[in-house]
Amino acid sequence: MASAIAGSASRTGPATDLFGILALFRVGHPLTRADVVRGSGLSRATANQRLDALIAAGLVIAAEPATSTGGRPPGLFAFNRDRGVLLLADLGASAMRLALCDLAGTILTEVEERIDVSDGPVVVLKLVSEQFAKLLAGTGHQTTDVLGIGLDVPGPVDFASGRVVSPPIMTGWDRFDLPGWFTGTYDCPVVVDKDVNAMALGEHRSSFPDVSHLMMLKVGTGVGSGLIADGKVHRGADGAAGDIGHIQLTLPDETGIEPLCRCGNHGCVEAYAGGWAMARDLRASGKDVHTVDDVLRCLQTGDVTAQQLLRRAGRILGRAVADAVNLFNPRIIAVCGQLAHTDEQLLAGIREIVYQRSLPLATRNLQIVRSELDPRAGLVGLAALLSDEIFSHERLGSLINR
């Protein structure tokens, strides 16, 4: 059986062999050459040849010798997480988090900045570039050390091209060439995705790696969701999956009018339950409220109107999430975003309606919890997305020859 596996593996070609061996090092502990042979299923000669190529490329390095029961201890090798660095930018509507991490995805340094994403791509990306330069300088790295850049944005993304498509709140960003912005400075892949997709992947990899179906619900300035299906990000046919904030509900106000959403439609979930909608309703009640931070301050001071709006938001979100549960059947729903950091009222409202309106089979093992990673879920997910890209079959050859 072992020889059959080895023969099959050897027919796949050097690129696949290299990918498989590097994957062993990326997910495990230091290995000996014998471990590599066993783990890869390759012949001893082929495994050693591929391992030597990874060592020559600096992707695998010698590690501390293993304990030996006698004679010369076997040599150990490990993934070289310091072979380069990754730059990450997690963009929201009103703030962004940026980080520099090693090739294992460990964040080495990070910074948070206030932004207004509606200022447009040039203004925001200039700030991103400035912060990237500061992160590199602060850690003693050069632009040539950067092996990948990951960026997520609060809008729908065509993942293949890295371009935002008709975003409701990102004025001026439609079809903007985000990867192209960085190509003049950095010679590396640039991965762009929707913010909640990155958050969902980060939460999955870090907090729930054994759960194959997960939904990340973000409730901040807006409302969105990211889906993990069979352990992978589910983007749908065109990258539009998970846009729960723009599911429309028939809940007219006392005037009989459904509220106008930022997307131009009426009655969207976000137009009732998003942070910007709560700020709108608090202003209508006579309060000086303009941002989600203002809404949070009202909640923290016990403002009765704000508390009522939060409870209503939880129940409205519960209606949309219940539909998603019936359709998608996730095991975990992790709630993140600024409004998720309030007390249990929001989650209690979501849970109440979901368990009322969803099928018993879909809810019998369902957990609705606050995100364990928030607000760093986006950065962790971006690091995972980017690592998967730069160490893919297609990219690994160019990285080895770099």
Summary of the structure (lengths in Angstrom):
residues: 402
radius of gyration: 23.8
end to end distance: 36.9
largest distance: 86.0
contacts: 1403
relative contact order: 0.11
helix: 45%
strand: 19%
